[in-house]
Amino acid sequence: MIVVTGLGLVSPHGEDAQAVFEALCRGESAVHEVFRGELPRPAAAATVAFDETRWFTKLQLAGVDRVSQLAVAAAELAARDAALPEGVDPTRVGVFVGCGMGGGAAIENAYRIGVAGGRVPPLTIPAFMPNAPAAHVAIRQRAQGPVLSYAVACASSAVAIGEARHALRRGEIDVALAGGSEALIVPGVVAAWQAMQTLADFAADGPEAPQAAARACRPFAADRCGFVLGEGAGFLVLEPEAQALARGARVRGRLLGYGTSCDAAHLTKLDAAGQARALAAALRDAGLQPGDVGYCNAHGTATKIGDLVEAQALAQVFGQALPGLRVSSTKALHGHLLGAAGALEAIVTLLSLQQQRLPPNVHGAAVEPQCRLNLVQGRDTAAPGLQAAISSSFAFGGTNAVLAFGRA
């Protein structure tokens, strides 16, 4: 059995995992308007208040994009939380990182400078390459085992966590730092997402503008109109249960199963059958029946088609057990972290199991009639007896990843 012994995150709600979970349970949104006047349409996002000087010297920051800075901080917090002993063999420590698009700030800065005829920063390439976060985490943690990056859009960090579990079960490593990072809140990237017409619209003028931005993302609501971007990083420390217990580690939860699949149908149009295959594979891998699972932290992006497809997939797999499955999407509060979404949401799912509470599905007073899900309503909903939960990540490109967790 593979267990979670450390949690670390740098999120729009902060760096303290417990405080972040409390804020989500209270339904507090970290979403706000960004780039007023710089974009053709208003845009909202959830950003991180991050002081890089806590983690890097000025010299170390040369050529290190924000995406890698966030990753290093979150991985270090996870390692501290796990209280890993000094004598861990570095060649038996693996780093598995999901990152959808790499260093957005570095590439945007290079383009702006280059177009203006200036000197492009010489470290632009190592700053924006998608494997930079994993490399920087490995350097900081002195991890000399497999250091792998997964660029699988919104499923990136869920895949990284699942693949880390595989490596541990095969005995290739003793400890894994697994998670993801994303930092794409820059004008060019936001404008590109707006061009796809997937981002939520909201009224940007008048005294109600801040509240409108905060409530722009409404998963599974009848009036949903898209997602809002978020940034941040999240990491788990994974290790075999026997090893964790032998060293007296605090076990945060159990990673019971992992399922992945590909729709193999369309780059951006999601497919219920493909998602259902990943959901079923995760349950099968975990040895769970649908009725054993009490909570799903849904992908729930609040797009018109995406939420319907996900609801259909859950109905296909859970069947008669669907009414007993509580469902919520926390993206309404922390935004869509893209490559880091699966890691942050895995942490939320673990804390839900640990504390027997569920974060609510907010901003949707009128639920989409075709989404026949048992959505978590209200604030700070108690979930006594919750023993197993899943976290779903369904990506552009058709890759689906589902993680199944059990209570410690």
Phi, psi and omega in degrees: 000136178259131183239162178258122181244356179210142176232136176214133178212151171233106192229169176300340177262004178120190185250347180272113186303319181294317180295322177298314180297320178298317180297319179294320179295331176278354180075031182276124181270137175258010184276138179211168179288144178231151172057042177302128179086348181265343185240156181295334179228154177301145179223145177240151178201165175248114185251164182256131171277100190234128178256099184294339182289347174289336190243342185222147168280167178300321179294319181295333184287347180300119178075017179249107180292161180304324181299323178283325177300314180297320180297314180301316181295312182295320179295320178295319178296322178294317179297319178295317181298325180282344182051051180297138181290159182297329190273015181295131179292115184299335179284352179252014177250126180249152177236125184231113190232132173261134178208116187288319190225358177080204188280090182296319181294320182296315183288322178295318179298319180296318179297315182298315180293317181297317179297324180282357178085015180271185181269114179294134180307132186293342180260021181300315183299306179295339179285321185260354181297138187299338180270003179300316178303315179297318181296317180293322176297316180299317179297313182295321183269357182056040180274120185247008174275205179296131177236104191236143178245143180235115178252085185233046179050228188290348179263002191305306186283332174295319176297318180301317180293316180295320180289329174297320177299318178301314182297321178293317181293330177281354179079016182284333180219168178255332182220141175232135166259114187228134179174217182192168181212147176206139179211084187239020181276074175230151188306316183297317180292316179298318178298323179295319177294322177298323180297332177282349181061040177251347182275149183290141173266151177202159177286128188253359183247155177088174184293343181273357185302313180300319179291322178298318178296317182296333183254015187295325182266122185227079183301136175064011178274153180297329182257024181297150184216019176128179184256172172240145180284152172225167175227162179148186180211148176216141180222147172244145166262123181245143175201161178298144184299316182300319179295316181298315181293323181296328180266004177074027182287152172280123180268120181278333182171177181244134174270097190279324186200163182212129177229138178221153179202171174233134176298322183051043183230315186198148182293323187236348179266115186287158187229123184297322181295320178295317178296320179298323178297320179291319177299313180295321180295321179295317178296318180297315180297326182276350184070032182251147168265155180309321181291347179280342187263123184259346184212143173233118168277102191284157172297313166038069184274351180073022170274154185302313184275319187302316181294322178295317180297316180296319178298320178296318180297316178298319179296320180299317186277319187270338174051234183292344179275356185301320180299335180275356180265112175282139186227136170207152173245120180274000178298336178299336186255321182249004181077175180265110182276010176051246183299337180262359185300314183299324181290311179299316183288332173295319178296317178299319180295317177298317180292329175297317177294315184297321187255358177058043177221153183237132173291144185280160170266108192253171173070018180229076181299321177254113184279143175304120184302329182279351176267084185275069182243154177273079184288142178288117182250159179079194185243140172053055185285124179288147180222066181296139179085003180293121183243335182216144181211159179234155175231126187249142176222118184238119196250155163303145187095347175091003179278132180241140178219133179230131178250135178248127181242151176237153180290141180291000000 
